[in-house]
Amino acid sequence: MLRIHQLRKEYKPGEPANDGISLQVGPGEVLGLLGHNGAGKTTLINQVVGLLRPTAGEITLDGHDLVADPAFARRFCALMPQAHAPLDGVSPRQAVETIGRIRGARRAEARERTAELLAELDIEEWADTIGERLSGGVRRLAAFAMAAVWPGRVVMLDEPTNDVDPVRRRLLWGQVRALAEAGYAVLLVTHNVAEAERSVDRLTILDQGRIVAKGTPAELRERAAGELRLELLASGTAPIEPEIPAAGPTRRTGRRHLMPITMATAPDALAWARRLRDAGTIDEFSITPTSLEDVYVGLIGNANGNDGSNDPRGSSAVAA
Ligand SMILES: Nc1ncnc2c1ncn2[C@@H]1O[C@H](COP(=O)(O)OP(=O)(O)OP(=O)(O)O)[C@@H](O)[C@H]1O
Protein backbone atom coordinates (compact mmCIF):
# COMPACT_ATOMS: atom_id res chain seq x y z
CA MET A 1 0.00 0.00 0.00
CA LEU A 2 1.34 3.41 -1.02
CA ARG A 3 0.34 5.90 1.66
CA ILE A 4 0.81 9.64 1.40
CA HIS A 5 0.01 11.62 4.52
CA GLN A 6 -0.26 15.39 4.90
CA LEU A 7 2.26 16.00 2.15
CA ARG A 8 3.44 19.55 1.62
CA LYS A 9 5.89 20.82 -0.96
CA GLU A 10 7.00 24.42 -1.24
CA TYR A 11 9.32 25.42 -4.06
CA LYS A 12 9.17 28.95 -2.68
CA PRO A 13 8.57 29.52 1.05
CA GLY A 14 4.88 30.05 1.78
CA GLU A 15 3.74 29.02 -1.73
CA PRO A 16 2.84 25.33 -1.53
CA ALA A 17 2.62 23.34 -4.77
CA ASN A 18 1.24 20.49 -2.62
CA ASP A 19 -0.67 21.39 0.51
CA GLY A 20 -1.83 18.74 2.99
CA ILE A 21 -2.22 15.91 0.47
CA SER A 22 -3.28 12.56 1.92
CA LEU A 23 -4.10 9.55 -0.22
CA GLN A 24 -3.60 5.80 -0.47
CA VAL A 25 -3.30 3.39 -3.36
CA GLY A 26 -3.51 -0.33 -2.70
CA PRO A 27 -2.37 -3.31 -4.77
CA GLY A 28 -4.77 -4.03 -7.62
CA GLU A 29 -6.11 -0.49 -7.66
CA VAL A 30 -5.91 2.39 -10.15
CA LEU A 31 -6.10 5.83 -8.56
CA GLY A 32 -6.58 8.69 -11.00
CA LEU A 33 -5.17 12.07 -10.12
CA LEU A 34 -6.95 14.88 -11.93
CA GLY A 35 -6.20 18.57 -11.83
CA HIS A 36 -5.66 21.67 -13.91
CA ASN A 37 -2.25 22.70 -15.26
CA GLY A 38 -0.07 23.57 -12.31
CA ALA A 39 -2.36 21.85 -9.76
CA GLY A 40 0.60 19.96 -8.32
CA LYS A 41 0.22 16.46 -9.80
CA THR A 42 3.76 16.04 -11.14
CA THR A 43 5.16 17.56 -7.96
CA LEU A 44 3.33 14.85 -6.01
CA ILE A 45 4.57 11.87 -7.98
CA ASN A 46 8.11 13.21 -8.19
CA GLN A 47 8.19 13.20 -4.39
CA VAL A 48 7.09 9.56 -4.32
CA VAL A 49 10.06 8.48 -6.42
CA GLY A 50 12.51 10.68 -4.54
CA LEU A 51 13.12 13.19 -7.35
CA LEU A 52 11.87 15.92 -4.99
CA ARG A 53 12.04 16.12 -1.23
CA PRO A 54 8.83 17.04 0.60
CA THR A 55 8.76 20.13 2.77
CA ALA A 56 6.61 18.18 5.24
CA GLY A 57 4.52 15.01 5.44
CA GLU A 58 5.00 11.28 4.98
CA ILE A 59 5.21 8.88 2.07
CA THR A 60 5.36 5.18 2.88
CA LEU A 61 5.18 1.99 0.86
CA ASP A 62 4.02 -0.98 2.94
CA GLY A 63 5.18 0.95 6.00
CA HIS A 64 8.62 1.73 4.56
CA ASP A 65 9.56 5.44 4.63
CA LEU A 66 10.21 6.45 1.00
CA VAL A 67 11.37 9.98 1.87
CA ALA A 68 14.14 8.58 4.06
CA ASP A 69 14.99 5.87 1.51
CA PRO A 70 14.72 7.16 -2.08
CA ALA A 71 16.66 4.13 -3.36
CA PHE A 72 13.86 1.87 -2.05
CA ALA A 73 11.33 4.20 -3.67
CA ARG A 74 13.02 3.93 -7.07
CA ARG A 75 13.31 0.16 -6.77
CA PHE A 76 9.64 -0.42 -6.01
CA CYS A 77 7.95 2.49 -7.80
CA ALA A 78 8.15 2.68 -11.59
CA LEU A 79 7.52 6.07 -13.16
CA MET A 80 6.48 7.02 -16.65
CA PRO A 81 7.42 10.71 -16.61
CA GLN A 82 5.58 13.44 -18.46
CA ALA A 83 8.71 14.30 -20.42
CA HIS A 84 9.72 12.08 -23.32
CA ALA A 85 11.63 8.96 -22.35
CA PRO A 86 15.35 8.87 -23.18
CA LEU A 87 15.28 6.76 -26.33
CA ASP A 88 18.06 8.39 -28.29
CA GLY A 89 20.24 5.77 -29.94
CA VAL A 90 18.16 2.83 -28.67
CA SER A 91 15.09 1.02 -29.92
CA PRO A 92 11.94 0.50 -27.85
CA ARG A 93 12.78 -3.20 -27.53
CA GLN A 94 16.29 -2.47 -26.23
CA ALA A 95 15.07 0.23 -23.84
CA VAL A 96 12.18 -1.79 -22.41
CA GLU A 97 14.24 -4.98 -22.03
CA THR A 98 17.07 -3.06 -20.37
CA ILE A 99 14.73 -1.43 -17.85
CA GLY A 100 13.21 -4.84 -17.14
CA ARG A 101 16.68 -6.27 -16.45
CA ILE A 102 17.64 -3.29 -14.26
CA ARG A 103 14.44 -3.74 -12.27
CA GLY A 104 15.20 -7.38 -11.56
CA ALA A 105 13.76 -9.50 -14.36
CA ARG A 106 15.84 -12.39 -15.69
CA ARG A 107 16.92 -12.06 -19.32
CA ALA A 108 14.24 -14.40 -20.68
CA GLU A 109 11.57 -12.79 -18.51
CA ALA A 110 12.51 -9.29 -19.68
CA ARG A 111 12.52 -10.41 -23.31
CA GLU A 112 9.17 -12.15 -23.03
CA ARG A 113 7.45 -9.31 -21.14
CA THR A 114 8.86 -6.74 -23.57
CA ALA A 115 7.55 -8.66 -26.58
CA GLU A 116 4.17 -8.99 -24.88
CA LEU A 117 3.89 -5.27 -24.13
CA LEU A 118 5.01 -4.16 -27.59
CA ALA A 119 2.41 -6.49 -29.11
CA GLU A 120 -0.37 -5.44 -26.72
CA LEU A 121 0.30 -1.76 -27.50
CA ASP A 122 0.50 -2.54 -31.23
CA ILE A 123 3.95 -1.00 -31.72
CA GLU A 124 5.83 -4.13 -32.77
CA GLU A 125 6.34 -2.50 -36.16
CA TRP A 126 8.71 0.00 -34.52
CA ALA A 127 10.19 -2.35 -31.92
CA ASP A 128 13.66 -2.18 -33.48
CA THR A 129 13.62 1.42 -34.77
CA ILE A 130 15.92 3.79 -32.90
CA GLY A 131 14.29 6.49 -30.81
CA GLU A 132 15.20 9.46 -33.05
CA ARG A 133 13.10 7.99 -35.86
CA LEU A 134 9.98 7.33 -33.77
CA SER A 135 6.83 9.42 -33.75
CA GLY A 136 5.80 11.18 -30.54
CA GLY A 137 2.99 8.71 -29.92
CA VAL A 138 5.18 5.63 -30.34
CA ARG A 139 7.74 7.18 -28.00
CA ARG A 140 4.99 7.67 -25.40
CA LEU A 141 3.87 4.06 -25.77
CA ALA A 142 7.46 2.86 -25.48
CA ALA A 143 7.81 4.99 -22.33
CA PHE A 144 4.69 3.34 -20.92
CA ALA A 145 6.19 -0.08 -21.68
CA MET A 146 9.40 0.97 -19.87
CA ALA A 147 7.35 1.72 -16.73
CA ALA A 148 5.14 -1.35 -17.09
CA VAL A 149 7.76 -3.96 -17.93
CA TRP A 150 8.78 -4.92 -14.36
CA PRO A 151 7.35 -2.31 -12.06
CA GLY A 152 8.09 -3.39 -8.49
CA ARG A 153 4.92 -2.62 -6.54
CA VAL A 154 3.71 0.79 -7.73
CA VAL A 155 3.38 2.18 -11.26
CA MET A 156 3.00 5.94 -11.68
CA LEU A 157 1.96 7.24 -15.06
CA ASP A 158 2.15 10.97 -15.77
CA GLU A 159 -0.13 11.79 -18.71
CA PRO A 160 0.42 8.43 -20.46
CA THR A 161 -1.91 9.07 -23.39
CA ASN A 162 -0.47 12.38 -24.64
CA ASP A 163 0.23 12.17 -28.40
CA VAL A 164 -1.22 8.65 -28.64
CA ASP A 165 -3.84 7.92 -31.32
CA PRO A 166 -7.36 6.93 -30.19
CA VAL A 167 -7.02 3.25 -31.11
CA ARG A 168 -3.75 2.78 -29.26
CA ARG A 169 -5.05 4.90 -26.37
CA ARG A 170 -7.63 2.18 -25.81
CA LEU A 171 -4.93 -0.45 -25.87
CA LEU A 172 -2.95 1.58 -23.37
CA TRP A 173 -5.93 1.96 -21.00
CA GLY A 174 -6.37 -1.81 -21.26
CA GLN A 175 -2.77 -2.28 -20.17
CA VAL A 176 -3.29 0.12 -17.26
CA ARG A 177 -6.13 -2.11 -16.05
CA ALA A 178 -3.98 -5.19 -16.68
CA LEU A 179 -1.31 -3.76 -14.37
CA ALA A 180 -3.88 -3.43 -11.59
CA GLU A 181 -5.18 -6.91 -12.24
CA ALA A 182 -1.62 -8.20 -11.94
CA GLY A 183 -1.59 -6.73 -8.40
CA TYR A 184 0.28 -3.46 -8.87
CA ALA A 185 -0.88 -0.20 -7.35
CA VAL A 186 -1.31 2.32 -10.16
CA LEU A 187 -1.26 6.09 -9.72
CA LEU A 188 -2.38 7.76 -12.90
CA VAL A 189 -2.08 11.47 -13.68
CA THR A 190 -4.27 12.60 -16.52
CA HIS A 191 -6.24 15.47 -18.00
CA ASN A 192 -8.35 13.05 -19.97
CA VAL A 193 -11.33 12.88 -17.62
CA ALA A 194 -13.63 11.02 -19.97
CA GLU A 195 -11.19 8.22 -20.74
CA ALA A 196 -9.84 7.99 -17.21
CA GLU A 197 -13.37 7.41 -15.95
CA ARG A 198 -13.41 3.98 -17.56
CA SER A 199 -10.02 2.90 -16.26
CA VAL A 200 -9.75 4.12 -12.67
CA ASP A 201 -11.21 2.70 -9.48
CA ARG A 202 -11.03 5.97 -7.58
CA LEU A 203 -10.25 9.57 -8.38
CA THR A 204 -8.60 12.35 -6.45
CA ILE A 205 -9.07 15.87 -7.76
CA LEU A 206 -6.41 18.46 -7.06
CA ASP A 207 -6.85 22.19 -7.29
CA GLN A 208 -4.06 24.62 -6.53
CA GLY A 209 -2.11 22.01 -4.59
CA ARG A 210 -5.02 20.83 -2.43
CA ILE A 211 -7.42 17.88 -2.70
CA VAL A 212 -10.90 19.19 -3.49
CA ALA A 213 -12.69 15.87 -4.07
CA LYS A 214 -12.18 12.13 -3.75
CA GLY A 215 -14.30 9.15 -4.67
CA THR A 216 -15.17 6.56 -7.25
CA PRO A 217 -16.26 7.92 -10.65
CA ALA A 218 -19.86 7.00 -9.72
CA GLU A 219 -19.64 8.78 -6.35
CA LEU A 220 -18.25 11.90 -7.96
CA ARG A 221 -20.89 11.88 -10.68
CA GLU A 222 -23.54 11.76 -7.96
CA ARG A 223 -22.36 15.19 -6.82
CA ALA A 224 -23.80 16.60 -10.00
CA ALA A 225 -26.99 18.53 -9.43
CA GLY A 226 -28.93 16.53 -12.03
CA GLU A 227 -28.55 13.31 -13.94
CA LEU A 228 -28.84 15.05 -17.30
CA ARG A 229 -28.06 18.43 -18.74
CA LEU A 230 -29.96 20.45 -21.26
CA GLU A 231 -27.75 22.46 -23.57
CA LEU A 232 -29.24 25.32 -25.55
CA LEU A 233 -27.49 27.29 -28.25
CA ALA A 234 -29.28 30.64 -28.21
CA SER A 235 -29.84 32.57 -31.43
CA GLY A 236 -28.96 35.82 -29.66
CA THR A 237 -27.40 37.00 -26.45
CA ALA A 238 -30.59 37.78 -24.51
CA PRO A 239 -31.11 35.74 -21.31
CA ILE A 240 -33.39 32.71 -21.53
CA GLU A 241 -35.82 32.39 -18.64
CA PRO A 242 -36.24 28.72 -17.64
CA GLU A 243 -39.80 27.44 -17.89
CA ILE A 244 -38.97 24.11 -16.31
CA PRO A 245 -37.52 23.39 -12.85
CA ALA A 246 -33.72 23.21 -13.15
CA ALA A 247 -31.87 20.80 -10.86
CA GLY A 248 -29.10 23.31 -10.25
CA PRO A 249 -27.69 26.60 -11.45
CA THR A 250 -27.68 27.25 -15.18
CA ARG A 251 -24.25 28.00 -16.62
CA ARG A 252 -23.83 30.29 -19.57
CA THR A 253 -20.87 30.69 -21.90
CA GLY A 254 -21.65 33.15 -24.67
CA ARG A 255 -24.67 31.76 -26.52
CA ARG A 256 -24.40 28.35 -24.83
CA HIS A 257 -26.68 27.69 -21.84
CA LEU A 258 -26.22 24.53 -19.76
CA MET A 259 -28.98 23.55 -17.39
CA PRO A 260 -28.91 20.50 -15.09
CA ILE A 261 -32.15 18.55 -15.32
CA THR A 262 -33.39 15.15 -14.13
CA MET A 263 -34.91 12.15 -15.87
CA ALA A 264 -38.25 13.23 -14.41
CA THR A 265 -38.11 16.70 -15.98
CA ALA A 266 -36.52 15.57 -19.27
CA PRO A 267 -39.85 15.30 -21.21
CA ASP A 268 -40.84 18.84 -20.17
CA ALA A 269 -37.33 20.07 -20.98
CA LEU A 270 -37.54 18.49 -24.42
CA ALA A 271 -40.92 20.08 -25.12
CA TRP A 272 -39.72 23.48 -23.88
CA ALA A 273 -36.54 23.32 -25.97
CA ARG A 274 -38.59 22.46 -29.07
CA ARG A 275 -40.83 25.45 -28.41
CA LEU A 276 -37.77 27.69 -28.08
CA ARG A 277 -36.40 26.35 -31.34
CA ASP A 278 -39.71 26.78 -33.14
CA ALA A 279 -39.91 30.36 -31.84
CA GLY A 280 -36.38 31.04 -33.13
CA THR A 281 -35.04 31.78 -29.60
CA ILE A 282 -32.45 29.01 -29.92
CA ASP A 283 -30.70 27.49 -32.93
CA GLU A 284 -30.25 24.00 -31.50
CA PHE A 285 -30.35 21.97 -28.31
CA SER A 286 -29.27 18.64 -26.85
CA ILE A 287 -29.88 16.59 -23.75
CA THR A 288 -26.82 14.68 -22.56
CA PRO A 289 -25.99 12.61 -19.48
CA THR A 290 -24.03 14.51 -16.85
CA SER A 291 -20.44 13.43 -17.26
CA LEU A 292 -17.62 13.19 -14.81
CA GLU A 293 -16.06 16.00 -16.77
CA ASP A 294 -19.05 18.21 -15.90
CA VAL A 295 -18.54 17.44 -12.22
CA TYR A 296 -14.82 18.05 -12.51
CA VAL A 297 -15.23 21.39 -14.25
CA GLY A 298 -17.87 22.39 -11.70
CA LEU A 299 -15.61 21.47 -8.79
CA ILE A 300 -12.55 23.24 -10.11
CA GLY A 301 -14.68 26.25 -11.03
CA ASN A 302 -16.25 26.39 -7.56
CA ALA A 303 -12.93 26.01 -5.82
CA ASN A 304 -11.60 28.91 -7.86
CA GLY A 305 -14.55 31.10 -6.94
CA ASN A 306 -16.30 30.97 -10.32
CA ASP A 307 -18.78 28.62 -11.89
CA GLY A 308 -16.33 26.94 -14.21
CA SER A 309 -18.39 28.04 -17.17
CA ASN A 310 -15.42 29.37 -19.07
CA ASP A 311 -13.87 25.96 -19.37
CA PRO A 312 -14.19 24.33 -22.76
CA ARG A 313 -16.24 21.14 -22.52
CA GLY A 314 -17.09 18.54 -25.02
CA SER A 315 -20.59 17.18 -25.37
CA SER A 316 -22.13 14.45 -27.42
CA ALA A 317 -25.75 14.98 -28.22
CA VAL A 318 -28.30 12.25 -27.59
CA ALA A 319 -31.37 14.23 -28.60
CA ALA A 320 -31.80 17.24 -30.78
N1 LIG B 1 11.01 23.18 -10.21
C1 LIG B 1 10.07 24.07 -9.86
N2 LIG B 1 10.38 25.24 -9.27
C2 LIG B 1 9.44 26.12 -8.90
N3 LIG B 1 8.12 25.93 -9.07
C3 LIG B 1 7.74 24.79 -9.65
C4 LIG B 1 8.68 23.80 -10.09
N4 LIG B 1 8.00 22.76 -10.64
C5 LIG B 1 6.69 23.09 -10.56
N5 LIG B 1 6.53 24.31 -9.97
C6 LIG B 1 5.26 24.97 -9.68
O1 LIG B 1 4.51 24.13 -8.84
C7 LIG B 1 3.14 24.14 -9.21
C8 LIG B 1 2.67 22.73 -9.52
O2 LIG B 1 3.34 22.27 -10.70
P1 LIG B 1 3.17 20.77 -11.25
O3 LIG B 1 4.12 20.62 -12.39
O4 LIG B 1 3.31 19.83 -10.12
O5 LIG B 1 1.67 20.80 -11.75
P2 LIG B 1 0.87 19.73 -12.62
O6 LIG B 1 -0.43 19.54 -11.95
O7 LIG B 1 1.70 18.52 -12.85
O8 LIG B 1 0.65 20.53 -13.99
P3 LIG B 1 0.51 20.02 -15.52
O9 LIG B 1 -0.84 19.38 -15.63
O10 LIG B 1 0.59 21.28 -16.30
O11 LIG B 1 1.64 19.08 -15.78
C9 LIG B 1 3.02 25.12 -10.37
O12 LIG B 1 2.65 26.37 -9.87
C10 LIG B 1 4.41 25.15 -10.94
O13 LIG B 1 4.68 26.39 -11.53
The ligand as a Tripos MOL2 file, in Angstrom:
@<TRIPOS>MOLECULE
LIG
   31    33     1     0     0
SMALL
NO_CHARGES

@<TRIPOS>ATOM
      1 N1         11.0080   23.1840  -10.2130 N.pl3     1 LIG1
      2 C1         10.0660   24.0680   -9.8560 C.ar      1 LIG1
      3 N2         10.3830   25.2440   -9.2720 N.ar      1 LIG1
      4 C2          9.4380   26.1180   -8.8980 C.ar      1 LIG1
      5 N3          8.1200   25.9330   -9.0720 N.ar      1 LIG1
      6 C3          7.7380   24.7880   -9.6550 C.ar      1 LIG1
      7 C4          8.6820   23.7970  -10.0910 C.ar      1 LIG1
      8 N4          8.0010   22.7620  -10.6390 N.ar      1 LIG1
      9 C5          6.6950   23.0880  -10.5590 C.ar      1 LIG1
     10 N5          6.5340   24.3080   -9.9740 N.ar      1 LIG1
     11 C6          5.2580   24.9650   -9.6820 C.3       1 LIG1
     12 O1          4.5080   24.1340   -8.8360 O.3       1 LIG1
     13 C7          3.1400   24.1380   -9.2110 C.3       1 LIG1
     14 C8          2.6730   22.7250   -9.5170 C.3       1 LIG1
     15 O2          3.3350   22.2750  -10.7030 O.3       1 LIG1
     16 P1          3.1740   20.7730  -11.2510 P.3       1 LIG1
     17 O3          4.1150   20.6200  -12.3910 O.co2     1 LIG1
     18 O4          3.3110   19.8340  -10.1190 O.co2     1 LIG1
     19 O5          1.6690   20.8010  -11.7500 O.3       1 LIG1
     20 P2          0.8720   19.7290  -12.6240 P.3       1 LIG1
     21 O6         -0.4310   19.5370  -11.9450 O.co2     1 LIG1
     22 O7          1.6990   18.5200  -12.8470 O.co2     1 LIG1
     23 O8          0.6470   20.5290  -13.9880 O.3       1 LIG1
     24 P3          0.5130   20.0240  -15.5230 P.3       1 LIG1
     25 O9         -0.8380   19.3760  -15.6340 O.co2     1 LIG1
     26 O10         0.5890   21.2810  -16.2960 O.co2     1 LIG1
     27 O11         1.6370   19.0770  -15.7760 O.co2     1 LIG1
     28 C9          3.0170   25.1180  -10.3710 C.3       1 LIG1
     29 O12         2.6490   26.3680   -9.8720 O.3       1 LIG1
     30 C10         4.4150   25.1460  -10.9410 C.3       1 LIG1
     31 O13         4.6800   26.3880  -11.5340 O.3       1 LIG1
@<TRIPOS>BOND
     1     1     2 1
     2     2     3 ar
     3     2     7 ar
     4     3     4 ar
     5     4     5 ar
     6     5     6 ar
     7     6     7 ar
     8     6    10 ar
     9     7     8 ar
    10     8     9 ar
    11     9    10 ar
    12    10    11 1
    13    11    12 1
    14    11    30 1
    15    12    13 1
    16    13    14 1
    17    13    28 1
    18    14    15 1
    19    15    16 1
    20    16    17 2
    21    16    18 1
    22    16    19 1
    23    19    20 1
    24    20    21 2
    25    20    22 1
    26    20    23 1
    27    23    24 1
    28    24    25 2
    29    24    26 1
    30    24    27 1
    31    28    29 1
    32    28    30 1
    33    30    31 1
@<TRIPOS>SUBSTRUCTURE
     1 LIG1         1 GROUP 0 **** ****
